[in-house]
Amino acid sequence: MSTKLILDDVEYDLEGISPEAEKWLKMYQFAHRRIYEAEGLRSVLQKAKNGYTKEIKKEILASKAGLSFDE
């Protein structure tokens, strides 16, 4: 385990922390990892949404114009 932790721009020494503090640290690390994973997933989903939006717009324009914009 890392011996230092920075929270709100304050560095804390983790050497010899209590079992209770260690429990909270593990929960903090878990939440931090999950947030990081969720941000990555959000990025992927946003890219997919943007692609779907582009295709919807293309289809709507094609149906209104009576044209095909297929590549």
C-alpha positions as CSV (number, residue, x, y, z in Angstrom):
1,M,0.0,0.0,0.0
2,S,1.2,3.5,-0.8
3,T,2.4,5.3,2.3
4,K,1.1,8.7,1.3
5,L,-2.4,9.9,0.2
6,I,-3.3,13.4,-1.0
7,L,-6.9,14.6,-0.3
8,D,-8.0,18.1,-1.0
9,D,-4.4,19.2,-1.6
10,V,-3.2,17.9,1.8
11,E,-0.8,15.0,2.0
12,Y,-1.4,12.4,4.6
13,D,1.0,9.7,5.9
14,L,-0.7,6.3,5.9
15,E,2.0,4.6,7.8
16,G,0.5,3.0,10.9
17,I,-3.1,4.1,10.3
18,S,-5.8,2.5,12.5
19,P,-7.8,-0.5,11.2
20,E,-10.8,1.8,11.0
21,A,-8.9,4.3,8.9
22,E,-7.6,1.4,6.7
23,K,-11.2,0.2,6.2
24,W,-12.2,3.8,5.1
25,L,-9.2,4.0,2.8
26,K,-10.1,0.8,1.0
27,M,-13.7,2.0,0.5
28,Y,-12.3,5.3,-0.8
29,Q,-10.0,3.5,-3.2
30,F,-12.8,1.3,-4.4
31,A,-15.1,4.3,-5.1
32,H,-12.2,6.2,-6.8
33,R,-11.6,3.2,-9.1
34,R,-15.3,2.9,-9.9
35,I,-15.5,6.6,-10.8
36,Y,-12.5,6.2,-13.1
37,E,-14.2,3.2,-14.8
38,A,-17.5,5.0,-15.1
39,E,-15.8,8.0,-16.7
40,G,-14.3,5.7,-19.3
41,L,-17.6,4.0,-20.0
42,R,-19.3,7.4,-20.3
43,S,-16.7,8.4,-22.9
44,V,-17.4,5.3,-25.0
45,L,-21.1,5.7,-24.7
46,Q,-20.9,9.4,-25.7
47,K,-19.0,8.5,-28.8
48,A,-21.6,5.9,-29.7
49,K,-24.4,8.4,-29.1
50,N,-22.7,10.9,-31.3
51,G,-22.4,8.3,-34.1
52,Y,-26.1,7.4,-33.7
53,T,-27.0,11.1,-33.8
54,K,-25.1,11.5,-37.1
55,E,-26.8,8.5,-38.6
56,I,-30.3,9.6,-37.5
57,K,-29.8,13.1,-39.0
58,K,-28.5,11.5,-42.2
59,E,-31.6,9.2,-42.5
60,I,-34.0,12.1,-41.8
61,L,-32.4,14.3,-44.4
62,A,-32.4,11.4,-46.9
63,S,-36.0,10.6,-46.4
64,K,-37.0,14.3,-46.7
65,A,-34.9,14.9,-49.8
66,G,-35.7,11.5,-51.4
67,L,-32.0,10.9,-51.7
68,S,-29.6,8.3,-50.5
69,F,-26.4,9.5,-48.7
70,D,-24.9,6.0,-48.4
71,E,-21.2,5.9,-48.7
